[in-house]
Amino acid sequence: MKNKKAVSGIVTTVLLILISLVSLAIVWNIVGGIIKTTGEKTDVGVSSMFTGMEIQNVYVSNNGTNLSLTITRTQGEANIPSLTCAVSTGEGSGSFKLEPAPGPLATRIYYLDISMINPSKKREGIRIACAPVFSNGKPGTKEEHTTSGSEPTTPPSGSWPPSSDFVPLTTGVCTPSENCVTLSCTGGKTTQNCTTYKEDCKSTSTLVYGIYCLPESYVSWWKFDETDGITAQDTDPGANPGTLYSNGNLVRNGNAEKGTTYNWLNFNSVATAYAHSGSYGFNRTNSSMVYSSELIPIDATTATTYNLTGWFKSFGTAGLSKLYFGFAPYNKDKKPISNHNVNNVPNTETTLYAAVNPTDTVVKIVDNGNCGRWTIPGCPTGCHGRIAFDVKDNFSDLPNYNVSATINSLAVDMGAWCEVTLTAGAGVSYPTGTKIREHQSGGSYMYSAAVYEAVPASWKSYNATIQGEFVYGSSYEKWWRGTKYAKILMLANHDQYTGNYVLGVDDISLTTNPPTHTGATWATDGSKNVLKFDGDDDYVNLTGLTSTAKTYTFSLWVKSSSADDTYKYLFDSETGRLTLGWFTGTSGKIGFYDGAWHSFGDAPNDGGWHHIVYVLDAGGAGVSKMYIDNSKFGSDSNYTSKDIGGLVALSSNYGGGSGGSTYFNGSIDNVMIYNYALTPDEIKGVYCSQGGTTGC
């Protein structure tokens, strides 16, 4: 029995030991799992198994060129030679090696020069990611921070940058004297703008704390970073600058070539039968006021000359159409200017003898010696005269909108005052002594080009030249006082309400001397400098761009809400005819044309920015692919290889000015052309390096 008990005790002891060992193993596995998720496992004891880093304070200089980071090591005793920090501004990115790293439970301050990757010098939205780098070269857990723009501007040292601990962009970065193209990442990729460390770029464009490689060997890259001028610079090596086309016509769709009455009110329709030139012209049957819907900016105070032209023809069987043709002027607040707002009667300035109220139909005015001053010659009943209130001696009140109803009769001399009777209440309230003058109505608008003209049955142009501003009164040769905008206006078939009076109208234009640029415009959209296209006649002339590679990748950022059932070209080349963009027939589809249209699917028309990539691979059995926002969107196996050359245009057909309904409506940025097929990883590199977020 004793032996059995002894054996039993031994067994029990062994079992207890085994249970203890198993428990220890389980605990060790749990600890190991925690280590894998929170830090780098080391061999210096349990107290230093975890290494935590914390970005405690961030300072951004006023000019956005420097960062100050206060980093504290919160736990662990492992040997950490350095930290790596990646900084992305949305315009560029950089990687920084910070040496030495903070010691155990210590704090260090680092200063980073970000001027090369922050050209717009912004302080908000700068992304920072820092992590320890262990002696075996592996990174630990990263700590991230995005600036809000409200960070302090003065660093702990009180100056930018201090003499010590300053970490500029140096290693692996191009300087202006170096050739950025030869500075390659692993796997033959160059870094965006040559501002990131080449050793951080991987052959698979792997994300390294927010940094991506940008594929090299592009043919052309138009960044659209310009803010003025008419040239879109190519960022080498292609050196194919684009020219922002402008036809100088301030009137949209004045030639009816959109095939619709876009920008016009009260035309009946467009048709080929009414075309003076091109494919379409407008028409109007019987009497109506016709005018452009968009306001045209006018600079009336300079030497700019405005030249108005329109072509007209009578088509009706009842006789010749009668025409008034000119402008409807508007003030700075886009309020119409009527003739009586500016057309004063000379020498009628005086003051109110008694206060006036809105319902008063009799107004007492001070007699300046002769009530006859308020008599309009040849108009015994007042001749549409009005009282203008709160006037200025220098006429700076014009256009004056404080104007009464029309005068019903001539002023009556009452001795110390004159009485002026109105057809309705004065409509305003003013006290005794308020300065007034008489105004009168005349022609309702500026009929500068035609006044009740009988339009012949053959095409005839009517023209006008306007220059300068009329100080007071109304004129057909100068802009009315205060004009800042105008609409083109015509009275078609004036007073011809019955019978078959039909007026044909075409080729309406308003040009300036010196010329006014009317093409695509530089714009800011968030942090982007972009190019905006109006969908009417804007395009970039890229003629001179040539390639016989036949395999291409087109990469561009697009923003549009245009979903109409028409062609909208992004790119068009005459040689061989290669076209990218929206196309008609199946409303709102996006694809390309190489002799036939190929659709990839619905175009992104939601008004947001989208990264669109066409991969046309002549060497891949004619396979074409499209990627939108870092995701494959569609493919087609029938690409017919094409050269690029001849007339070339962005946002229109290659003919540019004859683009008709092919003009793109929206914004475009960062257009790139490669003469090879980018891989999905390379497309991801382009997308993420240019500010994309999906999958980055």
C-alpha positions, 0 to 999 in steps of 0.5 A, spaced: 500 500 500 505 504 501 508 503 494 501 504 491 501 511 495 508 513 493 506 511 486 500 515 486 503 521 489 509 521 484 503 521 479 500 527 482 506 531 482 507 529 475 500 531 473 501 538 477 507 539 474 504 538 467 498 542 468 503 548 470 507 547 464 501 547 460 498 553 463 505 557 462 505 555 455 498 558 454 500 564 458 506 565 453 502 564 447 497 570 449 502 574 451 506 573 444 499 574 441 499 581 444 506 583 442 504 581 435 499 586 435 502 592 439 509 592 439 516 588 437 518 582 441 525 583 444 529 579 449 531 583 454 525 581 459 518 582 460 518 589 462 521 591 455 517 586 451 512 592 449 515 598 445 510 604 445 511 611 441 506 617 442 506 623 438 504 628 443 505 635 440 505 637 433 507 644 431 506 647 423 510 653 421 506 659 419 508 658 412 507 651 412 514 649 410 516 646 417 513 641 422 515 640 429 514 633 432 514 631 440 515 624 440 515 620 447 517 613 448 511 610 453 514 603 454 519 598 453 527 598 453 529 595 446 534 597 442 531 602 437 536 606 433 531 610 429 524 612 427 521 613 420 516 618 419 512 619 413 508 625 411 503 626 406 500 633 404 496 631 398 501 635 393 507 630 395 509 625 400 516 624 404 519 619 408 524 621 414 529 617 418 529 620 425 535 619 429 536 617 434 530 615 437 527 617 444 530 612 449 526 608 454 520 613 457 524 619 454 522 624 449 525 628 443 523 633 439 524 633 431 524 638 426 522 636 419 523 640 412 516 639 408 517 645 403 518 640 397 512 636 398 507 642 400 508 647 395 501 651 397 504 651 404 497 649 407 497 647 414 491 643 414 490 636 412 497 634 413 498 626 414 503 624 419 505 616 420 511 615 425 514 608 427 520 605 431 525 601 427 528 595 431 535 593 430 533 587 425 530 593 421 523 591 422 518 597 423 513 597 430 506 599 431 505 606 427 502 612 430 498 617 426 496 624 426 493 629 421 493 636 422 487 640 423 490 647 421 490 650 428 496 647 431 501 652 434 506 655 429 511 657 434 516 650 436 518 649 443 525 652 441 522 658 439 525 658 432 525 654 425 529 650 424 533 649 430 541 648 429 540 641 432 535 635 431 533 638 424 532 632 419 531 635 412 529 631 406 536 629 403 537 621 402 534 619 396 531 625 394 532 629 387 535 636 388 534 641 382 540 640 379 539 632 379 535 628 373 529 626 377 528 621 371 534 617 373 532 616 380 529 610 380 525 606 386 526 598 386 522 595 380 523 601 376 518 606 379 520 613 380 517 617 386 512 622 385 515 629 384 522 626 386 520 628 393 520 621 397 525 616 399 527 611 393 528 606 398 521 606 401 518 605 394 516 597 392 516 594 386 509 592 387 507 600 389 506 597 396 503 602 401 509 604 406 506 609 411 502 613 406 507 613 400 506 610 393 511 610 387 509 613 381 510 609 374 515 612 370 516 613 362 510 617 361 509 620 354 506 627 357 503 629 364 499 635 364 498 637 371 494 643 370 497 647 376 497 653 372 493 659 375 493 664 369 495 664 362 493 660 356 498 654 356 498 648 359 505 646 361 507 638 360 511 636 365 517 633 361 519 628 358 514 629 352 514 637 352 508 637 349 504 644 352 497 645 350 494 651 348 487 653 351 483 655 345 478 661 345 474 663 339 473 670 343 465 669 342 462 671 349 455 669 347 454 661 348 451 657 342 450 663 338 451 659 332 446 654 334 451 648 333 449 645 339 443 643 335 438 646 341 436 653 343 441 652 349 442 659 352 436 662 348 429 664 351 423 664 346 426 661 339 421 656 336 426 651 334 433 650 331 433 647 324 438 646 318 433 650 314 435 656 318 442 655 318 447 661 315 453 657 316 454 650 320 449 645 321 443 649 324 440 656 325 434 659 330 427 661 328 422 665 331 415 665 328 411 672 329 412 677 335 416 675 341 422 678 345 428 673 344 434 674 349 440 670 351 439 667 358 446 667 361 449 674 363 455 676 360 460 680 364 461 687 361 467 692 363 464 699 361 469 703 364 476 701 360 477 702 353 475 695 351 471 695 345 465 690 344 463 688 337 456 685 336 454 681 330 448 677 328 445 674 321 438 675 320 433 673 314 426 673 313 422 666 311 415 668 312 410 668 307 406 675 310 412 679 309 419 682 311 420 681 319 421 687 323 427 687 328 430 690 334 437 688 336 442 690 341 442 689 349 439 688 356 444 692 361 444 689 368 448 692 374 453 689 379 448 686 383 445 683 376 439 687 376 436 690 370 437 697 368 431 700 365 432 707 361 428 711 366 434 709 371 439 713 367 435 717 363 435 724 366 432 731 364 437 736 364 437 742 369 431 739 373 435 738 380 431 741 386 429 738 393 422 736 396 418 742 399 414 737 403 416 730 405 413 724 400 410 718 402 409 711 398 401 713 397 402 720 395 400 722 388 401 729 388 409 731 390 411 738 392 418 740 390 421 747 391 421 752 385 428 753 383 425 759 379 421 756 373 416 750 374 417 749 366 424 746 368 419 740 369 416 741 362 419 736 357 418 739 350 413 737 346 410 733 351 404 736 355 402 730 359 409 729 362 411 724 356 413 718 361 417 723 366 418 720 373 421 723 379 428 720 381 429 721 389 436 721 393 440 724 387 447 726 387 450 732 383 455 728 380 450 722 378 454 717 382 446 715 384 445 712 377 442 707 375 437 710 380 432 705 382 428 710 387 424 712 381 416 714 382 411 712 377 410 716 371 408 723 371 401 724 369 401 732 368 406 738 367 408 741 374 404 746 376 407 753 379 404 754 386 408 760 388 413 757 393 413 750 390 411 746 384 406 740 384 407 734 380 401 729 379 403 722 378 399 716 375 400 712 381 403 713 388 410 715 389 412 708 392 417 711 396 418 715 403 423 721 403 423 727 408 423 734 406 429 737 403 431 730 399 435 732 392 431 730 386 431 730 379 426 728 373 428 722 369 424 720 363 423 713 359 425 712 352 427 706 349 426 700 354 433 697 352 440 698 348 438 697 341 445 698 338 445 694 332 438 695 329 432 699 330 425 697 327 429 694 321 425 690 315 429 684 315 430 682 307 429 675 304 436 674 304 441 673 309 444 680 312 448 682 318 446 687 323 452 690 327 454 695 333 460 697 336 460 699 344 465 703 347 465 706 354 460 708 359 455 714 358 455 718 364 448 720 364 442 719 359 441 713 355 445 712 348 446 706 343 453 707 342 456 707 350 454 702 355 448 705 360 451 708 367 453 702 372 452 696 366 456 690 369 453 685 365 448 684 359 444 680 355 443 679 348 436 681 346 432 682 340 425 684 338 423 679 333 417 680 328 416 686 332 408 688 332 407 682 327 402 678 331 398 675 326 400 672 319 406 668 317 412 672 319 418 668 320 425 670 322 431 666 321 437 668 326 444 665 326 451 666 328 450 671 333 457 674 336 460 679 341 467 679 341 472 684 344 478 688 342 483 687 346 480 680 345 477 676 351 479 669 353 473 665 353 475 658 353 477 653 359 478 657 365 483 655 371 480 654 377 481 651 385 477 645 387 479 644 394 486 643 394 487 642 387 488 647 381 484 644 375 481 646 369 474 647 368 470 646 361 463 649 360 461 644 355 460 649 350 466 651 346 472 650 351 478 645 349 485 644 350 489 644 343 494 638 344 496 638 336 504 636 336 503 630 340 505 624 337 506 617 338 506 610 334 506 606 340 499 603 339 499 601 346 497 606 351 495 608 358 491 614 359 490 617 366 486 623 368 481 625 374 474 628 372 469 631 375 462 632 371 455 631 372 453 631 365 449 625 363 445 628 357 445 623 351 450 626 347 458 625 345 462 628 351 470 627 349 475 627 353 481 626 348 481 625 341 486 624 336 485 625 328 491 620 326 487 613 326 482 616 330 482 615 337 477 618 341 476 617 349 469 619 353 462 619 353 458 617 347 451 617 345 446 612 343 446 609 350 445 615 355 451 616 359 456 611 357 463 611 357 468 608 353 472 609 347 472 609 339 477 606 334 473 606 328 467 603 333 464 605 339 466 600 345 462 601 352 465 600 359 459 602 362 455 608 366 459 614 366 461 617 373 456 623 373 455 624 380 459 631 380 465 628 384 472 627 382 474 620 379 480 617 377 479 614 370 484 610 367 484 607 360 489 601 358 489 600 351 493 594 349 495 593 342 500 587 344 495 584 349 490 581 343 487 588 342 485 588 350 482 594 353 481 595 360 478 601 364 479 603 371 475 608 375 478 610 382 483 604 383 478 598 381 477 595 374 471 598 371 470 594 365 474 590 359 473 589 351 477 585 347 476 589 340 481 594 341 484 596 334 491 599 335 492 606 333 497 612 332 496 618 336 498 625 331 495 630 327 490 634 330 489 632 337 484 635 343 483 635 350 475 635 352 473 636 344 473 632 338 480 633 334 477 639 330 476 643 336 473 649 334 468 645 330 467 641 336 459 642 336 456 637 341 462 634 343 465 639 348 466 636 355 462 639 361 466 639 367 473 639 370 479 635 369 486 634 372 492 631 372 492 628 365 497 623 363 499 618 357 503 612 358 506 608 352 505 602 355 500 598 359 500 599 366 499 594 371 493 594 376 499 595 382 502 601 377 495 604 376 494 604 384 500 607 385 498 613 380 491 613 384 494 613 391 500 618 389 495 623 386 490 623 392 486 617 392 483 614 398 480 607 396 484 602 397 490 606 399 
